[in-house]
Amino acid sequence: MASPENQVLPTQDIKLLVLDIDGTIAGKSNSLSKSVKQAIAAVQAKGINVAIATGRMYRSALRFHQEIGSNLPLAAYQGAWIQDPTNQKIHRHLPVAREMAHQLLDYFEQPQWRSLLSIHFYINDELYVRELTRETKIYAQRSGITPIAVGDLRKILIEHEPTKILALCDDTEAIDRLLGNLRRQYTPAELYLTTSVATFFEATNPTVNKGAAVRYFAEELLGLQRNNVMAIGDNYNDVEMLEYAGIGVAMGNAPKDVQAIAQWVTPNVEKDGAAIAIKKFLLS
């Protein structure tokens, strides 16, 4: 990890700031602090575009996108779903192949996993679950989403392919084991597998990650290059966008190996680390 004290970062070239939500601009309160909102507004006043790239559902992330007044589309589901709220245009939708979804469901329903995991299928920006578990209820409350319990999730796959598949479990060692097992079973060309928090295992289309979403914003929508981008994130699903950005900033609450790939580490989300990083690199 390089320190800005001994590395020259071309902050004057930044034309796009991309922010994760959970653990980055929203902490335990599930809302933006005054300091974060003021820093974002000051950046926009300088003519720098601000976008959101999140693992959240589009509907769940929309209020944050609106609160910061972004004029770019919103990248949800790790970038599998990119939609412009102003005209409802879907720029990109890259779902998990039906066959892969069936295979993952078969794996999750093995005896050693079935009682441990809460399974979420996201289809047409709706959340479908096998049953309403305690973990699902907590997730739904924070997300502001009403889950649809359908029993056998295979019924949903008859006509649809999921945008994202999520497995929740309070046992973080089980999630690590699940991720390791499935990364040995599937290549990156078959599925993109990650964790967004320690209790969330996530699977998307293999071409999907936040780095690809940020590249789309920068190069295809704005005609910029990676050195024109600053990104801030806090977890493993942020790694690709931190690597892509000219300035990649990790939160102080990020895992150590995520911090290690960033160019700078800012204080944690509860100390408004995103605002501190924005002020340091874009407003000083």
N, C-alpha and C positions, 0 to 999 in steps of 0.2 A: 504494500500500500504506500503510495507516494504522498508526501506532505506538501501542501501548497507553499510552505515556507521555502522549500528547496526545489520546487518545480514551477515553471512558468506556465500558467494556464491562460489561453487566449480568451479571457472573459468578454472582451469587447466584440467578439465575433458571435456571441450567443444570440440567436434569433428565435429559439424555441425552447421552452421549459416544459418538461413532461414530469408529471407527478403521479405516484401511486397514492391510493387512499389509505387503507387500513395499515396502521403502524407507521405511516409517513405523515400525512396531513390530518388524520383522524385517529385519536387514541381511544382511551377507555370511554370518553364521553360520546364517541360516535358522531362527533361534530367538529367543525373547524373553529379554532381559536381566533380571537380578534387579531392577534399578532400575525398568524398565518394569512388570514384574509387581507390584512393591510399590506403585507409583503408581496402577495400575488398581485394586488391592485396596483402597487407601485411599479412592478415589473411590466404589467400591461400598459401603464401610462407611458413607459419608455418605448413602446412599440414592439415589445417581445411577446410572441404568441405563447399561450399557456394551454396545455392539453392534459387530459387524464388518461392513464393506462392502468387498468385494474383487473383483478380476477373476478370482481363482483359481477352479478347480473347487470344488464343494461338498466333495467328499471330501478334497481337498488342504488346504482351509481349516479343516476340522473340528477338527484338533488344536489350533489356535490358539484357536478358539472355546471349546473345552473347557478349555484351560489358563487362560484368563482367567475362567472360570466365568460366562459370560454367561447371563442368563435370558431373552434375546430370541432370535428366529429369526436365522439366519445368512444374510446377503445375499451370494451368490456370483455369478460371471459378470457383474459390474457391476450386479447387482440383477435380472438376468433370471431367476434361480432363488433364491427365498427359502424356506427350509425350517427348521422347528423340530426340532432334534435330539432333544428330549425325547420327542416323540410322533410324529416323522417326518412331520408334516403339512406339505405343500407349500403355502405361502400364495400363491405367485406363480410361474408359469412362462410366460415370454414368448419363444418361439423365433423364429429367423429364418425367414421364409417360404420354402418350398421353391423357388419360382421365383427368389427373390433369391439363395439358396444356389447354385443352378445357374449364375446369371449371374456370381457372384463366382468360382466355380470355373473357368468358361470364361475369365475375365479372367486369373486366376492362371496358367493353362496356356498363355497366349500365349508364343511363343518367348523374348521378352525377359525374361519373369518366371519361367518354369518352372524353370530351373536355379538361380535365386537363392533361391526361397522354399521353406520347409517349411510345409506346410498342415496345420492341425489343425481337425478337426470335433469338437465336443463334443455327444454325444447320450446322454441318460439317464445323465448324470454319468460317462460313459466317454469316453476320448480315442481317436478314430479318425484314422489318418494314411495317406497314400499309401505312404510308405516310412519306414524308421527312419534319418533323417539325423543328422548329428552334433549339429545344433542341437536336434533333438527329443530325443535321448538326454540332453543336458545339462538341458533343460527337465524331462524326466520324472524325472531324479534329484532335482532340487530340489523338485519337486512331490510326489514319493513315489507316482507313478502309473505303471502299465504301459500303454504305448500299444498299440493294436491296429492293425497294418498290414494294409490291405485292398486295396492297389493302386488301382483306380479308385474314388474316393470317391462317384461317382454311384450306386454300388450301395446305399450307405447311405441315400441320399435317396429311394429308392423307397418306403420305409415310414416314414421319420422326417424331422423338421425339426430342424436343429441349434440348440442353446441359444446357442452362440457359435461364431464362425469366427475363427481366428487364423492370421496369416501371420508367420513368423519369418524374420529375415535379419540376419546380422552387420553388413551394410552399412547403417548408419543413414541415409545419404543416400538409399538405395533405398527404405527404409521411408517417409521423408518424401515422396519422389516418389510412391510408391504411394498414400499417404493423400491427397495433393493431387489426384492424378488421379481417385480414386474420389469425393472430395468434390465434384468438378466434375460427375461423372457421376450421382451420387445426391443427392437432397435429404435434409435431416434428417427429413422425413416418410416417407422410404423405408427408411433405414438409419441407425443410430447408429454412427459411425465414430470411432475414437480410437486413442491409443497409451497403453499402461500402463507400458512402459519403451521406451527409444529403439529397441529391436530388435523390438518386438511391435506389429504392426498388428492391430486387433480390430474386429469387426463384430458388432452385435447388433440385435435388434428395435428399431425407431425409438422406441418408448416407453420404452426401457430406458436408465437411467443411474443412477449412485450417488445423485444428488440425489433422484430419484423414489423410490429405495429408502429413503433417510433420511426423506423426507416420509411414506412409508408407516409406518415405525416410529413416528415422532413423532405424526403426526396421527390415523392409523387405529388403531394398537395402543395408544398411550399417552395419547391425548387432549391432546397438547402442541402448541405453536406453534413456529415456527422460532427465535424468540428463546430458547427453552428448550433449544436444541441447540448442542453444540460438536462440531466435526469436525476431524480431522487427516489430512492426506494429502500425497502427494509427487509426483503426476504428472497428466498431462492427463485421465485418466479420473477424477480426484478433483475436477475443477473444479466440476462441478454441485453436489456436496455441500458444497464449501467456500462456494459462493455461497449455497446455501440456508441454511446454519447461521447462528445468531446470532453465533457465534464460529467463524470459519474459520481454521485454522492450517496453514500450509504448512511442510514440512520444509526445512532448509537445503540438502538435496540435490535439491530440486525445481527444474525449469527456471525461469528468471527470470520468464517470463510467467505461470507458475502462482503463483509467489510474489507477483506483482503484484496478483492478485485476492484474496489472503488478507488478513486483518486483522492478522496477526502471522506472523513467520517465526521458527521455532525452530531450534536447531542441528541438524546432520545426524543421520541414523539411527545412525551409529557412535558418536556422542556422546550417545546416549539422548535425542535431541531431543523425542520424544513425552513422555517422563517429565518433562522440564523444562517443557514447555507445560502438562501436567496440573497440576503443582505450582504453577505461576504463576497459572493461572486458576481452578483448582478446589480447591486445598489450602492456599493462602496465607492 
